[in-house]
Every structure is written in structure tokens, then in C-alpha cells.
Amino acid sequence: MHRAVSHQSIQGRADHFSAAGSDWQAMTCRTCPQRRMYGADEATALVASQLALEPDLAEEATISARLAICSACPSLTADHTCLHCGCFVQFRASLPDKFCPHPAGDRWQRV
């Protein structure tokens, strides 16, 4: 059984990933044609709005474990974006059927 992830929970993870409490993080989705930069609050709101549309979310423990792996990965850029897929890691880690896109293999397999 999967449970919904609250906006407060997402915000807590965003706070964890923001560098030195900075309110602004350079975030560009590599698949976005706009090549925008997003502030941490704006990215959190985007992730929350998209997760609200998802019918099935991963368990909180799974999300936390995945994000811990991402935070230690050298392919994490701007504290929020995966260099391999261009996703906000908070979004990708919250979806139960997603995997880590690292070219050397799925780093989430043990989660």
C-alpha cells in the first residue's frame, strides 16, 4: 500500500537539499525547452502540484532512502536535478515505478 506524501513533507526534503538555507537554487530541467532556472520554493511547488496528479506514490521510507542516495551522488546538480534524466529528484524518487537512471546502473536497487 502506498500513501500520499504531504506538501509539508516535500518542503522538508526541499529544505534538506537547499544549500546553506539559500532560498534560491539554480534549477534547469534539461528536457524543458524553456531552460528556466527555478528557485527552491518554486521547484517544491512544481513537484507538489505534479505529485498531486499521481494516483500512486512510493512509501515515505522509500522516498527518503532514494533521496539520501541522490544527495550523495555526484550526478546531482543544483541540489535538486539529476544530470542523467533532467528530473527533479524529489519527483522521480516519489514515484514507485521509477528507477535511478545512472548509466552505471540503478543505484536505488537496494531500496
N, C-alpha and C positions, 0 to 999 in steps of 0.2 A: 504494500500500500504506500502510495506517495502522498506527501502532504504539501500544502501550499506554503510558499515562502513569503513572509510578510515584507512590506516595504521597509520596516524598521530593520529587519534582518539584512536586507540588501544594503541599506545605508550603513549598517555596522561593518559589513565587508568592504564597502567603498572607503570608509574611514580607515580601515586596516591597510588598504592598498595605497591611500594617498600619501605622498612623500612628505614627511615632516609636518603634517597637518595642513599642507597647502590646499587652498580651495580651487586651484587651477592646475589641471594636468593636461598636457598635450595628448590628445587622443584623435587619431585619424583611423578610420576604418579603411583598410586597404582595398576593400571591394566597393566602397562608396564612391560614386562618380563625383561627388561634391568635394572630396578630400578636405573635410572640415576638421577643425580642432574643437574638441568638446571639453568643457570644464567638468570636474569630478561630479558636481551636483547634477549637471545636465545629463551626463552619461548614466548616472544612477537612475534618474527619472526615465531615460530611454529604456534601460534594462527592465525597470519595474513595469513600464507600460507594455513591453513586449511579453514579459513573463505572465502578465495578467491575461494574455490571449492564449497561453499554453494550457491545454487540458491536463497535462501530466507533468509533474516536476519531480526531480530527484529528492531523496531524503536529505534533511539538513546535514546530517553527519557526512554523507557522500559529497555534498556540495563543499563543505568545509575542508574535507580531505583533498578534494580536487584543487581547490583554490590554494591550499598550502603547497601542493606540488607546483602549481603555476607560479606562485610567488618566488620559488627557488629556481625557476627555470630561466636561463639566460635569454630565451626567446620571448620573454615578456617585455613589452615595450610600453613606456608611459605608465607603468604600474597597472595597466588595465587591458592591453591589447596583445593578442597572440600574433607574432610575426608570421606564423605559418598559415593561418586561416583568415586573419584580419578580424576575428570576432572579439567582442568584449568578453573576457574570460568569465566574468560573473554570469553572463547569459549562457554561454556554452556549458559551463560547469553545472548549471541548474537543470539542464535537460537530461533526462535519464538515458536516452538512446545515443547521446553524443560520446565521442572518444577524443582523446588528445591527438591532435594532428601532427605531432612532432615527426619529422622524417625518419628518425632512428627507431620509431615505434611508439605505441600508445603508452605514455607514462602514467596513465590512470588505471591501467590493467589491475594493479594490486588493490585498488579502492573498491 
